[in-house]
Amino acid sequence: MSISLVVSPKVKFPVKGSIKDESGVDKPFDFTLTCKRLDTDEIQAKKNEDGSYIYADFMAGVIEDWSGVKDKDNQAVLYTTDAWQALSKIPGVAALAWQAYMRENGAKEKN
């Protein structure tokens, strides 16, 4: 029995998290990323010499678009690399995006 898979060159997925406000209350957020799908060799090639990743830089290299990112006036922010770099300055955002990408980019068990 052979397996034939056609894998899209892009992957779209949500990024969800929360951040505490000044009173200590968790404020949830979510947005959606559309990214280039990298294969295992391409992902490995992006590692630093010590085997780690800089999440913000890794994601800047694969993100092609987003939705659900809003500014302080609740207006949609268009995706640009500079806009991503600004968003990724919030501690933890780049790591959440990277984890979601790694989870959604490849194959996983079917329920």
Secondary structure, 3 states (H helix, E strand, C coil): CCCCCCCCCEEEEEEEEEEECCCCCEEEEEEEEEEECCCHHHHHHCCCCCCCCCHHHHHHCCEEEEECCECCCCCECCCCHHHHHHHCCCCCHHHHHHHHHHHHHCCCCCC
